[in-house]
Amino acid sequence: MINKFPAKNGVSTILSPEEIVEGRRKIDMRLRRIAYGQYAQVHTGTDRTAQARSVDAIALNQKNDHEGYAFMSLETVNILHSNIWTRLPITPDIIEKVQSLAKAMIDVNK
């Protein structure tokens, strides 16, 4: 259906064919940011099983101009790179989890 709308010399000069058909505005990726240390659910993909499709993570830094960020997984402490994430408020449970991870890392380095 989307391909039925011409993009050039089409119905609208300001709306894309996708925006007309789907009724959703495109997200301006230049405005989608997350601050260092912010808590987020990071999408990790799917393999069509019952495994989780997102993980709790803390934002580290921007990796590219297309919404890509590096995150630290709160499950494995590994660095994740993702373009799909949802910023969430930090709860006392998340603070406790980060503090326990930091304590465990200090104990390992002693």
BARO-642358 format. One record per atom (N, C-alpha, C): residue in one letter; x, y, z. Coordinates in pm, whole numbers, padded with zeros to 5 digits, always signed. Layout:
aXYZ
...
***
This chain:
m+00082-00120+00000
m+00000+00000+00000
m+00086+00126+00000
i+00195+00126+00080
i+00280+00245+00088
i+00339+00278-00048
n+00375+00179-00124
n+00438+00202-00254
n+00342+00262-00356
k+00214+00266-00328
k+00116+00326-00418
k+00122+00478-00414
f+00182+00533-00308
f+00194+00678-00295
f+00327+00722-00353
p+00326+00811-00450
p+00455+00859-00503
p+00524+00949-00402
a+00654+00934-00390
a+00730+01018-00298
a+00760+01154-00360
k+00794+01155-00487
k+00820+01281-00557
k+00693+01326-00627
n+00662+01454-00616
n+00541+01510-00676
n+00418+01433-00630
g+00417+01394-00505
g+00309+01312-00450
g+00201+01394-00384
v+00130+01329-00294
v+00016+01388-00226
v+00056+01502-00134
s+00170+01488-00068
s+00214+01589+00028
s+00362+01620+00007
t+00395+01745+00029
t+00536+01785+00019
t+00607+01779+00154
i+00530+01764+00264
i+00594+01761+00395
i+00580+01626+00466
l+00484+01543+00426
l+00466+01412+00487
l+00516+01303+00393
s+00582+01203+00451
s+00629+01090+00371
s+00511+00997+00344
p+00522+00911+00242
p+00415+00813+00217
p+00387+00727+00340
e+00492+00688+00412
e+00473+00607+00532
e+00393+00682+00638
e+00421+00810+00655
e+00349+00889+00753
e+00201+00902+00716
i+00172+00913+00587
i+00033+00926+00542
i-00043+00796+00567
v+00017+00683+00529
v-00051+00554+00540
v-00058+00507+00684
e+00054+00511+00756
e+00060+00459+00893
e+00004+00556+00996
g+00003+00684+00965
g-00048+00783+01058
g+00046+00816+01172
r+00175+00779+01158
r+00274+00807+01263
r+00382+00898+01208
r+00420+00995+01289
r+00529+01085+01251
r+00660+01012+01267
k+00754+01040+01179
k+00887+00982+01192
k+00960+01046+01309
i+01039+00965+01379
i+01117+01015+01491
i+01243+01082+01436
d+01271+01201+01481
d+01394+01269+01443
d+01506+01213+01529
m+01590+01129+01469
m+01694+01061+01544
m+01795+01157+01606
r+01804+01278+01552
r+01896+01375+01610
r+01847+01423+01747
l+01718+01403+01776
l+01662+01447+01903
l+01651+01333+02004
r+01672+01211+01961
r+01660+01094+02051
r+01795+01072+02118
r+01806+01113+02242
r+01931+01105+02316
r+01905+01041+02451
i+02013+00995+02512
i+02007+00942+02648
i+02133+00986+02720
a+02119+01028+02843
a+02231+01080+02920
a+02314+00966+02978
y+02442+00994+02999
y+02532+00899+03063
y+02475+00861+03200
g+02469+00732+03229
g+02421+00685+03357
g+02271+00664+03365
q+02198+00699+03259
q+02053+00681+03257
q+02018+00534+03244
y+01916+00489+03313
y+01869+00351+03307
y+01779+00333+03185
a+01792+00218+03118
a+01709+00190+03000
a+01689+00041+02983
q+01584+00006+02911
q+01563-00129+02863
q+01618-00131+02721
v+01718-00215+02696
v+01785-00220+02566
v+01739-00344+02491
h+01692-00322+02368
h+01645-00433+02284
h+01765-00513+02237
t+01758-00645+02255
t+01869-00731+02216
t+01835-00822+02099
g+01718-00805+02042
g+01680-00889+01930
g+01600-01010+01976
t+01562-01091+01879
t+01483-01209+01911
t+01530-01327+01827
d+01518-01443+01886
d+01549-01565+01811
d+01426-01656+01807
r+01310-01597+01825
r+01181-01666+01820
r+01167-01774+01928
t+01225-01746+02044
t+01209-01834+02159
t+01150-01752+02273
a+01139-01813+02388
a+01082-01743+02504
a+01184-01658+02578
q+01306-01648+02526
q+01408-01567+02593
q+01371-01419+02589
a+01421-01346+02688
a+01394-01202+02696
a+01447-01131+02572
r+01376-01028+02530
r+01415-00951+02413
r+01479-00819+02449
s+01485-00790+02578
s+01551-00668+02623
s+01617-00695+02757
v+01715-00612+02789
v+01786-00626+02915
v+01795-00490+02984
d+01805-00494+03116
d+01829-00373+03193
d+01971-00328+03166
a+01989-00198+03145
a+02123-00147+03115
a+02135-00001+03157
i+02261+00042+03168
i+02294+00180+03199
i+02364+00240+03078
a+02319+00358+03035
a+02377+00424+02918
a+02519+00470+02946
l+02607+00448+02848
l+02746+00491+02862
l+02775+00608+02770
n+02780+00586+02640
n+02811+00696+02549
n+02752+00669+02410
q+02740+00776+02333
q+02687+00767+02197
q+02793+00704+02107
k+02750+00613+02020
k+02844+00544+01932
k+02840+00596+01790
n+02728+00652+01746
n+02720+00705+01609
n+02610+00809+01601
d+02591+00864+01482
d+02490+00969+01463
d+02351+00915+01439
h+02333+00785+01443
h+02204+00725+01411
h+02140+00659+01533
e+02146+00727+01647
e+02083+00683+01770
e+02157+00567+01835
g+02271+00528+01788
g+02345+00417+01846
g+02416+00457+01974
y+02399+00378+02077
y+02461+00405+02206
y+02525+00278+02260
a+02622+00296+02347
a+02681+00185+02422
a+02614+00182+02558
f+02582+00063+02604
f+02517+00043+02733
f+02592-00065+02810
m+02587-00057+02943
m+02641-00164+03026
m+02524-00249+03077
s+02525-00376+03042
s+02420-00467+03085
s+02426-00485+03237
l+02312-00477+03302
l+02306-00498+03447
l+02298-00646+03481
e+02288-00732+03380
e+02288-00876+03403
e+02428-00934+03392
t+02501-00892+03289
t+02631-00953+03261
t+02748-00857+03276
v+02722-00728+03290
v+02821-00620+03296
v+02896-00608+03163
n+02848-00675+03059
n+02907-00660+02925
n+02859-00531+02861
i+02936-00483+02764
i+02898-00364+02689
i+02810-00406+02573
l+02694-00340+02561
l+02601-00365+02452
l+02597-00243+02362
h+02579-00264+02233
h+02559-00154+02139
h+02420-00170+02082
s+02341-00064+02088
s+02204-00075+02040
s+02151+00058+01988
n+02060+00047+01891
n+01988+00163+01839
n+01845+00165+01891
i+01805+00056+01958
i+01667+00044+02005
i+01668+00029+02157
w+01615+00130+02225
w+01614+00131+02369
w+01499+00219+02418
t+01460+00194+02543
t+01354+00273+02606
t+01408+00327+02738
r+01412+00458+02750
r+01459+00522+02873
r+01352+00504+02980
l+01396+00467+03101
l+01305+00445+03213
l+01357+00517+03337
p+01270+00547+03431
p+01316+00612+03555
p+01397+00513+03639
i+01496+00564+03708
i+01578+00481+03796
i+01501+00456+03925
t+01486+00330+03959
t+01413+00290+04080
t+01513+00250+04188
p+01469+00238+04312
p+01559+00192+04419
p+01618+00053+04389
d+01543-00033+04323
d+01594-00166+04287
d+01713-00156+04191
i+01706-00064+04097
i+01814-00047+03999
i+01937+00011+04069
i+01916+00106+04159
i+02028+00163+04235
i+02097+00054+04316
e+02018-00030+04381
e+02074-00141+04460
e+02152-00238+04371
k+02100-00266+04251
k+02168-00358+04159
k+02303-00300+04114
v+02306-00172+04080
v+02430-00108+04037
v+02531-00106+04152
q+02485-00078+04274
q+02575-00076+04389
q+02633-00215+04416
s+02552-00319+04402
s+02602-00455+04424
s+02701-00496+04316
l+02677-00453+04190
l+02773-00480+04083
l+02906-00409+04109
a+02899-00284+04153
a+03022-00208+04183
a+03098-00273+04298
k+03028-00315+04402
k+03093-00381+04515
k+03160-00511+04470
a+03092-00588+04387
a+03148-00714+04338
a+03272-00689+04254
m+03273-00583+04174
m+03390-00551+04091
m+03507-00506+04178
i+03480-00433+04287
i+03587-00390+04377
i+03645-00511+04448
d+03558-00603+04492
d+03604-00724+04562
d+03690-00811+04472
v+03659-00819+04344
v+03736-00900+04249
v+03873-00839+04227
n+03883-00706+04227
n+04009-00637+04200
n+04100-00625+04322
k+04055-00670+04439
k+04139-00660+04560
k+04246-00764+04558
***
